[in-house]
């Protein structure tokens, strides 16, 4: 079967499958301590994980732009740090400022790895938790609805749009 770029899909599955197998095997070794008796099960588990991964998320035809990744990474790390500090502060504060609520925000990124990564990054923003998507909407639970979460989510989404290669169909990374 050929895709829009004319490349055979099975030819792309082999390198993607090998990479996913290797990552699953590394994860297995890390979880079991690399014990020699566990290697046979590890190979089987890694093969099943790689197969399931390929079935659920086949390799994409599109590539992420390196400049876009470089633009998103510092903000991603900063938001991770801010989110951790904010949650810790609220957990230990005698009377933390809480105004919980739900926000329903526009989602411009089409389905695919970039959207999935974006939603994961939003979960690292201080006091936010994505609870789902529906069509072109992102549903968030927030600890303080009086904060300008919508503006920050929109700015982050624009950064994630830069991950997509120009001239390519957006969304599948």
Secondary structure in CASP SS format (residue, H / E / C, confidence):
PFRMAT SS
TARGET T0000
AUTHOR 0000-0000-0000
METHOD secondary structure of the structure
MODEL  1
X C 1.00
X E 1.00
X C 1.00
X C 1.00
X C 1.00
X C 1.00
X C 1.00
X E 1.00
X H 1.00
X H 1.00
X H 1.00
X H 1.00
X H 1.00
X H 1.00
X H 1.00
X H 1.00
X H 1.00
X H 1.00
X H 1.00
X H 1.00
X H 1.00
X H 1.00
X H 1.00
X H 1.00
X H 1.00
X H 1.00
X H 1.00
X H 1.00
X H 1.00
X H 1.00
X H 1.00
X H 1.00
X C 1.00
X C 1.00
X C 1.00
X H 1.00
X H 1.00
X H 1.00
X H 1.00
X H 1.00
X H 1.00
X H 1.00
X H 1.00
X H 1.00
X H 1.00
X H 1.00
X H 1.00
X H 1.00
X H 1.00
X H 1.00
X H 1.00
X H 1.00
X H 1.00
X H 1.00
X H 1.00
X H 1.00
X C 1.00
X C 1.00
X C 1.00
X C 1.00
X C 1.00
X C 1.00
X C 1.00
X E 1.00
X C 1.00
X H 1.00
X H 1.00
X H 1.00
X H 1.00
X H 1.00
X H 1.00
X H 1.00
X H 1.00
X H 1.00
X H 1.00
X H 1.00
X H 1.00
X H 1.00
X H 1.00
X H 1.00
X H 1.00
X H 1.00
X H 1.00
X H 1.00
X H 1.00
X H 1.00
X H 1.00
X H 1.00
X H 1.00
X H 1.00
X H 1.00
X H 1.00
X C 1.00
X C 1.00
X C 1.00
X C 1.00
X C 1.00
X C 1.00
X E 1.00
X C 1.00
X E 1.00
X E 1.00
X E 1.00
X E 1.00
X E 1.00
X E 1.00
X C 1.00
X C 1.00
X C 1.00
X C 1.00
X C 1.00
X C 1.00
X H 1.00
X H 1.00
X H 1.00
X H 1.00
X H 1.00
X H 1.00
X H 1.00
X H 1.00
X H 1.00
X H 1.00
X C 1.00
X C 1.00
X C 1.00
X C 1.00
X C 1.00
X E 1.00
X E 1.00
X E 1.00
X E 1.00
X E 1.00
X E 1.00
X E 1.00
X C 1.00
X C 1.00
X E 1.00
X E 1.00
X E 1.00
X E 1.00
X E 1.00
X E 1.00
X C 1.00
X E 1.00
X C 1.00
X C 1.00
X C 1.00
X C 1.00
X H 1.00
X H 1.00
X H 1.00
X H 1.00
X H 1.00
X H 1.00
X H 1.00
X H 1.00
X H 1.00
X H 1.00
X H 1.00
X H 1.00
X H 1.00
X C 1.00
X C 1.00
X E 1.00
X C 1.00
X C 1.00
X C 1.00
X C 1.00
X C 1.00
X C 1.00
X C 1.00
X C 1.00
X C 1.00
END
